[in-house]
Amino acid sequence: MYYSKILADLKKQDRNPVNKMYLSELSLKWKNFQQLTENPASANADLAKALSKFLTVLHNRKFLYNKVKNNGFHEDSPIYSANYMNDLIAALMIRQPLTIQPGITWDFQPLNYKLAISGKNPAEIAAAPLVGSQETPPVLSLALNLDFQYRVSGKRNFTKGNFKLPFLLFFPIKNPTMADLFLLEHYAMQVKSTCHTAQVFLVCESLENCKEANFQDLNFKIFALLTESESNPYQISIQLIDKLDTAIKNVLYHSPESQLVIVKEKKKAAPAHPVPKTKTRHNRYKKK
């Protein structure tokens, strides 16, 4: 898992014995949540509860860097990063039947967009057309890995190519800024131009730094996980995890056209005012 690797790597690198002890303690606390993420049957409420407990422990002041004692972790340490959200997202994704189908890839990976034929002029393209694309940096994503081949009609040799078609892109950012929203809007526009059903998700703790944003005009979805709780500022919202889970399923399996048909059929089958039945007369003839 993503956050477990961070804790393990820090434990190997940090030579401070107190910090090693702290990392061991955090690893034990994290293990409770990790076990839930590895079980597809785990309920969203259990994930929220376990993650809230871990965040509460993580933000204990004893783990913060103490200049006098020269131990603890600085605020920009990877243990305080948004990487724990990767595991929460992965826990929701492993439930999806689509992820086990051939060609589907799920992880941090580069994705392709802007499929185009390269060449300086028609003569060069006709001689050896090259179908290429642009590539994103590695993104936590679900994609379809496509192998394809093509050739000029009338020629024998094929040219092979590969394309990772984006489906879902996740950007875990603790407290995004307006610059982050601008970057994600760019990603959303590019992937949607490549695959119209693709969706970009921003998963964060809060939107405190984006109060000026007009969220309704954005081409991606935002999920701020922390609830406004005075008793526990690190309480993960069960409702937000449910909404994220539903949003993932809607992108992967929802069909707007079939949904419209169902709605229309229901309206026809159940009119607002039932039409009263008219009595019909039946002519009965006796056989002579």
N, C-alpha and C positions, 0 to 999 in steps of 0.2 A: 504494500500500500504506500501511497505517496508520502504522507506525514510520518509514517513509521520509519521510512528510509532516512528522512531528515534527522529524526532523533538518533538513529543508529549511527549516521555519519558524524554528527556532532559529538557523540560519545567517543568515537574513535579519534577525532581530531583534538578535542579539548583535553589539555593536560592538567587542568585544575581539578584536584580531587573532590572539592566541594561541588563543582559544576557537574562532574561525573555522577555524583550522588543525586543531584537534582534531576539530571537527565534520566537516571534509572527510575526515580520516583514518577516522573512524568510519563515514562514509557509504560509503567504499570497502570497508571490511570487511563492512558490512551488505549490500552489493550481492551478494556471493557467496551469501548465504542468500536474498535476495530473488529471485534468478534461479531458485532451486530451487522457491520457493513458487509461481511463475508457471507452472511446468511440472507438469501433472497426473500425469506419469509418474514424478516424483521419488519415490525410495524413502524410507520413514520413517527408515531408518538414515542416509541422506544428510542429511535435514533435521536430525536430532539432532546429527550430527557438525558441520555448518556452524553451527548455532545455539550449540553449546557453544564453538566457537572464537570466535565473536563475543562471547559473554558474558565469556569469559576476557579478551579485549582490552578490553572496556568497563570492567571492574572493575580495570584497571591504575591504580595509585595516582596516576600522573601526570595523570589526567583529573579527580581530585578537587580541589575548591577549595583553593587555597593562599593563605592570608591575607597572607603576606609579598609574594608576587608578584602577588596580586590577579588570578589567572586560574584556570581550571578550573570545575568544576560542583559545586554543592551536592548533598547526598544526596537532597534532595526534587526535584531537576530532572527534567523529563519523560523525559530520556534513561535514567534509572534506574527508570522506571516499568514496569508490567506490560504496556505497550502492544505490546511485541514478541510477546507471546503471541497477540495478535489476528491477526498474520500467519501464525503457525503454525496456528491454527484455520482460517483462510481457506484455507490450502494443503490441508488435509484436506477442506474443504467443496467446493472447485471440482472435485473428482473425482466428486462425487455426481451421477448423471444427473438426479435430481429437481430440481436447482437451475436447470435450463434449461427447465423446463416453464412454460407460461403461468400467470400469477398468483402464482408463487413469488417471494418477495423475500428477499434476503440482504444485510444490512448493519446498521449501527446504526439502529434504528427503534423507534418506539413500538408497543406491541402492545395489543390489546383483550381485555378479560375482563369477566365479570359482565354478560352480555347481559340486558337487562331492559326492560320497558315502563314508561315514566314517566307520571305523572299523579297529581293530588291525590285524585281520587275516580272511581268508575265512569262518572259522567256526562261528566266531562272526557276520560277515556280513550276512551269510545265516540265522542265528537265528533271527536277528533283524536289517536289513539294514536301515541306516539313511541317507537320501538325504539332504545334507546341502550345505551351500555356505558361502562365505566371504561377508562382508558388508562394504560399504564406510561410512565415516562421512556424515552428511547432506550436500547435494549439491543442488543448484538451478537446477532443472532438470524436464524433461518430461519422464515418465516411464509408463510401463504397469504392473498393479498389477495382478499377476497370482496366483490362488489357484489351487493346484493339490493334488491328492491322489494316493497312490501306495500300492502294496502288493506283497508278494512272491507268485508266481503261485502255486495254490493248497491250499492256506490258505484263511481264511474267512475275517480276520480283515484288514482294510486299515489303513495306516498312512497318515495323512494330512500334507501338507506343504504350504509355501507361498514364492513367489519369485517376486521381483520388477525388471523387465527387463528394462535396461536403453535404452533410445532412444536419448535424447539430454541432454548434461551437459554443464552448463554455469559457467564460472569462471570470475567474474568481478574483475579486479585488476587495480588500477590506473596506476602504473608504474612498470610492472613486472621485475623481475631480472632473471638471468640465472638459479637460483635455482627454481624459479617458473616454468620456462619452463621444467626443468627436472621432476618436480612433475606432471605437466600436461601430459607430455609424458607417464609417468607411468600409469596415469588414462586412457589415450586414448588406450594404449595397452591392458589394462585389460578389458575395456568395449567392445572393438572391438572383443576380443576373446570370449566374452559372446554373443554379438549380432553384427554381422558383419556390419549391417547398422547403428550402433550407431555412434554418432559424438560428439566430445568435442570442445567447442568454448571458446576461450580466448577473452574477451572484455575489452579493456583498453583505456587509454587516449593517451599514447605514448609508444614507444619502445626504449626510450633513453638509458635505462640500459641494453639493449640486443643487442648492435651493433655487438658483436662477434658471434651471433647465426647464424646458417645455417638454415633459416626458411623453405627451400624447403624440408628438410629431416624430418620435424616434422609430427606427425600423427594427429595433431589437427589444427584447423583454427584460425587465429588471425584477430581481427578487432580493429584497433586503431582509435578512434572516433574523436579526435581533429585534425583540419586542421592547416596547417602552415600559420597562419594569423598574420601579424604584428599589424593590427588595433585591433584585438580581439584574445588574446591567448586562449580563452575558447570557440571558435567557433566550434560547433559540425558539422561534415561533413554529409550533406544530402546523398551524394554518398555512404558513409560507412554504413549508416543506411539502404539504399536500398540494398546494398550487403549482409548485415546481414539478412535482410528480405528474400532475394532470397535464401540464403544458408539454412535457416530454412526450406523453402518450398521444396528445392531440397532433403533434407534428408527425410522429411516426405512423399513426394509424388512422387519423381522422380524414374523412372524405367529404368535403363540403357539398358536392353534387348529390351524393347518395343521401345526405342528411336532409337536403331540400325536398327530395322525393318523399322521404318518410313523413316529413311535416305536412306536405300537401295531401298525402294519402290519409293521414289522421284527420285532417280537417274535413275531407269528404266523407269519411266513415262516421264521424260524429258531428252532425250539424248542430248549431246552437238551438234551433227550435225544431224538434222532430215533426215531420209531416204526418198529419193524422191519416190513418188507414181508411180507405173507402170500401164500403161493402159492395161486393160484386154478386150479381145474380147468375145462378147456374141453371141452364135449361136441362131438364131431365126428360128424356123420351123413353117411353115404354116400348119394348119390342113387341111387334104384333105377330 
